[in-house]
Amino acid sequence: SRTAERFKLSSILRRLNLMNRVALTPEGIPLSEAKQLTKFLIDSGHRVFSLCYHSTSLTPGSTPYVRNEQELRRFLGWLDAYLEFFVSELKGISVLPMDVYAEAQSAAVTRAPAA
């Protein structure tokens, strides 16, 4: 199927280090990769970022990302370090989802030229 072909291609590209799937999360993503992704997205014009994790990761043993207290400290340290980077180095700000929605509602709609 077409979907299977895409997954196979993306797997090959990842193994050759030609593609890297990174999310803004402390769950299995190295801090350096999350920072690199954020810088890339800013350079590409993105201005809204969503840092996410499963709330159950805050309870040791509930997810494979945080199995004990030591991993919880590492997890929370990742969050602290990323937020420090985002606010201090990139001058980012935190907002509520409703604020993003309100801003989007009042923004002018622009369309990219057709390719």
N, C-alpha and C positions, 0 to 999 in steps of 0.2 A: 504494500500500500504506500501511498504518497507520504503519509505520516511516518511510517516505519523508515522510509528512505531518509527523511529529514533527521530523525533521531540517530540513524546510523552515521550520516554525514557529520552531525554535530559531535558525535562520540569520537570519530576519527580526527576531526579538527582539534578537539580538546587534547587528545593523546599526542598530537604533533605540536602542541603548544601554539596553535594558530588561532585558537578561540578559548576564552575563559568565561565561564558563567559565574558571576559574582553578584551577591545580593547584599544590601545594607543590613546585616544581621550578625550578631555574635555567635549564631548557631552554625558552627562549622566553617566560618569564613575568617581567615586571618585578618587581623586589624590592618596590616599593611595593604592588603588587597582592597578592603573597604575604603581606605583613604585614597588609594589610587583610582578606584572607580569614581569616587566623589569628585576628585580633581578633574578627571576626564569628562564627567557629565557637566560640570561647571564650565569647562572650556568649550563644551558643545552647546552651551546656551541654556541648560536646564537650571531652574531656580527653585524647584520644589522637590524635597527629598523625604522619603519615608523610611525611617529606621524601624525595623520590626523584629519581634521575637515572640515565641509562645509564652504566655504568662506562666504556664506550668514549668518552664525552665527555671523559675525562681524558687522552685521547691526541689531540692536535691533528690534524685532518684525517679523523678517524674518523666524525664526525657533523656535521650542518649547524650544530649549536650551538657547536662549537669547531673552527674551521677553521685556526687558527694559534696561536702562543704568546701573542699579545696577547689573543685571545679566551679562552684558557685562564686567563690572569691575571684577566680580567673574571669568568669563570665561578667561579673559586675565591674571588674577592672577594665575589661574590653569596652564596656559601655562608657565608663568614665573617661577613658583615653580617647574614644571616638568623639564624644561630645566636647571634650576639651579642644581637640583638633578642629572640630567644626565651628565652634564659637570663637576660639582665640585666633587660630591661624586663618580660617576662611571668612571670619566675621559673619558667620551664619547666625540666624535667630530661630528660636522655636516658636511655633504658632499652633493654635488649635485647628483641627480639620475644618471647623465651621468658618474660621478666618480665611482659610484657603478657598473655600467654597464662595464666600462673600466676595473675595477679590476676583475670582474667576467670573462671577456673575456681572461684575461691573467693568470688566476688561473688554476692550474692543476686540472684535474677532478679526483675525488676519488669516489669509490663506497663502500657503506657499505656492509659488508658481508651479505649474504642471511640468513634470519632467519630460 
